[in-house]
Each structure stands twice: as structure tokens, then as C-alpha cells.
């Protein structure tokens, strides 16, 4: 058990502090898989699978999160004791991975159940984090940003210990997303810039998932400022492009795809349809490989708008239909939130 924990702890350490050492991390993951296949101890097997899933979330490998957690959950829940934290973490992390993969209907169905279970066992951490993250997106799916803000305020008040931690980061993320959803680009940009130093000083930007998320939020908010004003601001576009290029240099494949998406929006704002089409096509292809269906649909909308004509309108219609099937009430608002630069009536 101690060897298994050491391997899994080192994988987490590499994911945070040396994300580019992919070969080293994959070698350790292979050793963990060997232990899983050879051991007869369910606790060792379940714990290793849990840590591999958690590490995949840190590295923005969302499909692998679900694969590992689906394998770990029945082992930990039926064959082990003293694993309440692991099971609760799988719920909160797993539902965020489902959101990233575009399995939004599942997220909407799971949020009330997970929160009820957490309240029943007195698990404030899981209840609050799910309400702040996936729960916030469900409010936006239902076109209720005001309700989202009220619920987030209640949730953070229940948690707040006076320190700036991961819960505050999640709340900030969805506050900015709600601003983008409502078309308040200036407010979104001012909010993320004013708060930027807090997660940075808390060393939370060392986590690839958080660093990638906030680099994209700042770049998307800068682009949304241009979209809100209706006129091209070279300085603001340069700032958005700087963050897009940072994302392209990021250590995660998700960051690479977000960089393409942001560059596509910048090109659309500059009325460079050919460049926009190329960037949106790259983004859509990358999101497809990652299994991130919601982001893929948005990127394909941008591609359809950029190429225009009957083919382009057909691509846009298909993506809109997918979002409506995912129970999104205001498709234009979700698109404005996830991909500033795309204009959807």
C-alpha cells in the first residue's frame, strides 16, 4: 500500500510541478496499472485508480478521469472502509469532468442528488464545491444567471474560513463566466484582472487546470470587451492574443484547443474569415479528440460562420441543435460565454 501511495503521489507531483515530463508520468502510470492488475487488495486497487483519475483532472485529461473513476467507484464503495473522502472527491471532481466533456444533461440530473447526499452526511466541502461549479453551470443552462449568483453567494458563505482557497477560485471562475454569459465583457475583464493576484499568491496557478482556466478567462474577457463595444480596440486584441499564445504553449492539450478557439474569435473580430475558419477547425478537431463535445459544438459554430454559405449555415444549425438537445435554454448566451467573437442571433 505504501508503494502504491508513493507512486500515485509522485504522479500528482509531476502533473503540478513538472507537467512537461510526460514520459516520466506515463512510466509511473504504467507501474500503477501493473500493481492494479497484480494486487488482490481492493483498497490498493481502488486507491490507485482514484489517484490516477484525480491526476487526470489536474492534467485536464477529462475522458480518463471518468474512465478511472468508473473503475474505482464500485471497488471503493463495496469492498473498502474508511474511504469517505475518496468517494466524495470522485463525486465533485467527476461531475466537473462530465461538464468538460459536454455531458450536460447528466450534470443537470446529478447536481441535486450529489448535493442532497453531501448534506445528509454533513459534507460541506462537497456540497459547496458542486454548487459553485457544476451547479452554477446548470443555472446558466436554464438561463438564470441571477439565480446562479444568489446560490453561489449562499454556498461560499457556508464555506468561507477567511482563507483564499480552491472554493474561491471556482466561485471567481463562474462569476466571470456569468458576466460573459450576460454580455458584460468589461465587467468580466475587470473582475478577472482585479482578482488575478489572489490565486497566484496562493500558488494555485501551479495546478495546470487552474492556470489554463484563468489564462483563457482573461483572454476571453478581453475579447468580450471588443465584442461588447462593437469596435476593434488594438490594445485589447493584443492582450487577448497574448493569452491565446500562452495557451498554445501550455502543457495541456485542452489549453492548446482553447488557444485555437480564442484565436478564431480574434480573427472573426478582425473580419479575417479565412484565418478564423482555420483556427476554429483546429479547435473543433482538438476538442473532438479530447471528447469535449460542448466545446467542439461551439468551435464548429465558429467554423460554420467563418466559411458561410449553405455549408456553413448547415454546420451552425447542427451545433445549435446539439446544444438545444443538451437542454441549453439560451444557446446564443452560452456561445457568447464559451467563445467570445462568435455572433449568434
Secondary structure, DSSP 8 states (H G I E B T S, - for coil): -HHHHHHHHHHHHHHHH-TT-HHHHHHHHHHHHHHHHH---HHHHHHHHHHHHHHHHHTT-HHHHHHHHHHHHHHHHHH-SS-HHHHHHHHHHHHHHHHHTT-HHHHHHHHHHHHHHHHHTT-HHHHHHHHHTHHHHHHHHTT-HHHHHHHHHHHHHHH--SS--HHHHHHHHHHHHHHHHTT-HHHHHHHHHHHHHHHHHTTGGGSHHHHHHHHHHHHHHHHHHHHHHTS--HHHHHHHHHHHHHHHTSSSHHHHHHHHHHHHHHHHHTT-HHHHHHHHHHHHHHHHHHT-HHHHHHHHHHHHHHH-HHHHHHHHHHHHHHHHHTT-S-HHHHHHHH-TT----
